[in-house]
Amino acid sequence: MQRLWAPWREAYITKIIGKKQKSCVFCSILADRKDKRHLIFIRRPHAYAVLNLYPYSNGHCLIVSNRHVGDISKLRQEEYVQLMELLREVKDLLQTAFKPQGFNVGINLGRLAGAGIPGHVHVHIVPRWKADHNFMPVTASTKVISQSLSVIYKKLNDAYTQRHRGTRK
């Protein structure tokens, strides 16, 4: 068995453990309605899709419940279904826009499971390519993300518009 070590994550995890947030960032950006500023590229009645400001890899997105709940068991049926439908749609948009060779999809429930924002359910979807990570995080404590968030946002918006022929939901 091989192991992939990610020691750079420790600094991030240590920094967020024990911090009390004044308000939920997911609730704040949803209420602000400045989607481009906050990198929200799809809104639905029960969920929205946003770029991760601290991406693991190029195109790392979050699918977020509109309602502030900390566990998928607390989502109502229609909220859960829409979260999963939006996950599927974002996966398809990422496939169209970036042509990844695979995806990591995950939900961290609770701080000990790695949730940076444990009080608000969100799903990570991370596009992956062969050899998409290199030595930089280990040797230089630096991640290499090949495109800016604004370029990724535009590509996803373009893919969405093309898919829905200009009909924004």
C-alpha positions as CSV (number, residue, x, y, z in Angstrom):
1,M,0.0,0.0,0.0
2,Q,1.3,3.5,-0.9
3,R,0.5,6.6,1.2
4,L,0.0,10.1,0.1
5,W,1.1,12.5,2.9
6,A,-0.4,16.0,3.0
7,P,1.4,17.7,5.9
8,W,0.5,21.2,4.6
9,R,-3.2,20.5,5.7
10,E,-2.1,20.4,9.4
11,A,-1.6,24.2,9.5
12,Y,-5.1,24.8,8.0
13,I,-6.8,22.3,10.3
14,T,-4.9,23.6,13.4
15,K,-5.9,27.2,12.5
16,I,-9.6,26.5,12.2
17,I,-10.0,24.2,15.3
18,G,-11.4,26.1,18.2
19,K,-12.1,29.3,16.2
20,K,-15.6,30.6,16.9
21,Q,-17.1,32.1,13.8
22,K,-19.3,35.2,14.3
23,S,-21.6,34.1,11.5
24,C,-21.8,31.4,8.9
25,V,-19.9,32.3,5.8
26,F,-22.2,30.1,3.7
27,C,-25.3,31.9,5.0
28,S,-23.6,35.3,4.6
29,I,-22.7,34.9,1.0
30,L,-26.1,33.4,0.1
31,A,-27.9,36.4,1.7
32,D,-25.5,39.0,0.1
33,R,-26.7,38.1,-3.4
34,K,-23.4,39.3,-5.0
35,D,-22.9,36.0,-6.7
36,K,-19.9,37.0,-8.9
37,R,-18.1,38.5,-6.0
38,H,-18.6,35.4,-3.9
39,L,-18.1,33.0,-6.8
40,I,-21.6,31.5,-6.6
41,F,-22.3,30.2,-10.1
42,I,-25.7,28.4,-9.6
43,R,-28.6,29.1,-7.2
44,R,-31.5,26.8,-6.6
45,P,-34.4,27.0,-4.1
46,H,-32.6,24.6,-1.6
47,A,-28.9,24.6,-2.6
48,Y,-26.2,26.6,-4.4
49,A,-22.8,25.9,-6.1
50,V,-19.8,28.0,-5.3
51,L,-16.0,27.8,-6.0
52,N,-13.9,26.9,-3.0
53,L,-11.7,29.9,-2.0
54,Y,-9.1,27.4,-0.7
55,P,-9.1,24.8,-3.5
56,Y,-7.4,21.5,-3.2
57,S,-7.2,21.4,-7.0
58,N,-8.2,23.4,-10.0
59,G,-12.0,23.7,-10.2
60,H,-12.7,22.6,-6.6
61,C,-16.4,23.4,-6.0
62,L,-18.8,23.3,-3.1
63,I,-22.5,22.4,-3.2
64,V,-24.1,24.0,-0.2
65,S,-27.5,23.6,1.4
66,N,-29.3,27.0,1.5
67,R,-30.6,26.1,5.0
68,H,-28.1,26.2,7.9
69,V,-28.0,22.7,9.1
70,G,-24.9,20.7,10.2
71,D,-25.8,17.2,9.2
72,I,-27.3,15.6,6.1
73,S,-29.8,13.8,8.4
74,K,-31.4,17.2,9.2
75,L,-32.0,18.0,5.6
76,R,-35.6,17.7,4.4
77,Q,-36.2,15.3,1.5
78,E,-36.5,18.1,-1.1
79,E,-33.3,19.8,0.2
80,Y,-31.3,16.5,0.1
81,V,-32.6,15.7,-3.4
82,Q,-31.7,19.1,-4.7
83,L,-28.2,19.0,-3.1
84,M,-27.5,15.8,-4.9
85,E,-29.1,16.9,-8.2
86,L,-26.9,20.1,-8.1
87,L,-23.8,17.9,-7.4
88,R,-24.5,15.9,-10.5
89,E,-25.1,19.1,-12.6
90,V,-21.8,20.7,-11.3
91,K,-19.9,17.5,-12.0
92,D,-21.2,17.6,-15.6
93,L,-20.3,21.3,-15.9
94,L,-16.8,20.6,-14.6
95,Q,-16.5,17.8,-17.1
96,T,-17.6,20.0,-20.0
97,A,-15.4,23.0,-19.0
98,F,-12.2,21.2,-17.8
99,K,-12.3,17.6,-19.1
100,P,-11.0,16.0,-15.9
101,Q,-10.1,12.3,-15.8
102,G,-11.9,11.8,-12.5
103,F,-13.5,13.4,-9.4
104,N,-13.2,13.3,-5.7
105,V,-16.6,13.9,-4.0
106,G,-17.0,14.2,-0.3
107,I,-18.9,15.4,2.7
108,N,-17.1,16.1,6.0
109,L,-19.7,15.9,8.9
110,G,-18.3,17.5,12.1
111,R,-15.1,19.2,13.0
112,L,-13.3,16.0,13.8
113,A,-14.1,14.6,10.3
114,G,-12.4,17.6,8.7
115,A,-15.3,20.0,8.2
116,G,-13.9,23.6,8.1
117,I,-17.5,24.9,8.6
118,P,-19.1,22.1,10.6
119,G,-22.4,23.8,11.2
120,H,-23.5,24.0,7.5
121,V,-23.8,21.0,5.2
122,H,-21.7,21.2,2.0
123,V,-20.4,18.7,-0.5
124,H,-16.9,19.0,-2.0
125,I,-16.4,18.1,-5.7
126,V,-12.7,18.1,-6.8
127,P,-11.8,17.5,-10.5
128,R,-8.7,15.3,-10.9
129,W,-6.2,14.7,-13.7
130,K,-3.3,12.3,-14.0
131,A,-0.3,13.9,-12.2
132,D,-2.3,17.0,-11.1
133,H,-0.3,17.3,-7.9
134,N,3.4,17.5,-7.5
135,F,6.2,18.1,-5.0
136,M,5.5,21.8,-4.4
137,P,3.2,21.3,-1.3
138,V,5.8,19.1,0.4
139,T,9.0,20.9,-0.4
140,A,7.8,24.5,-0.6
141,S,4.5,24.5,1.4
142,T,2.9,25.8,-1.8
143,K,0.0,24.5,-3.9
144,V,0.0,25.1,-7.6
145,I,-3.5,25.9,-8.9
146,S,-3.2,26.3,-12.7
147,Q,-6.0,28.9,-13.2
148,S,-7.4,31.8,-11.2
149,L,-10.7,31.6,-9.5
150,S,-12.1,34.3,-11.9
151,V,-11.1,32.2,-15.0
152,I,-12.6,29.1,-13.5
153,Y,-15.8,31.0,-12.6
154,K,-16.1,32.3,-16.1
155,K,-15.6,28.8,-17.6
156,L,-18.3,27.3,-15.4
157,N,-20.7,30.2,-16.2
158,D,-20.1,29.7,-19.9
159,A,-20.6,26.0,-19.6
160,Y,-23.8,26.6,-17.7
161,T,-25.1,29.1,-20.2
162,Q,-24.3,26.8,-23.1
163,R,-26.1,23.9,-21.4
164,H,-29.2,26.0,-20.6
165,R,-29.1,28.2,-23.7
166,G,-29.1,31.4,-21.6
167,T,-31.9,30.3,-19.3
168,R,-30.5,31.0,-15.8
169,K,-32.2,29.1,-13.0
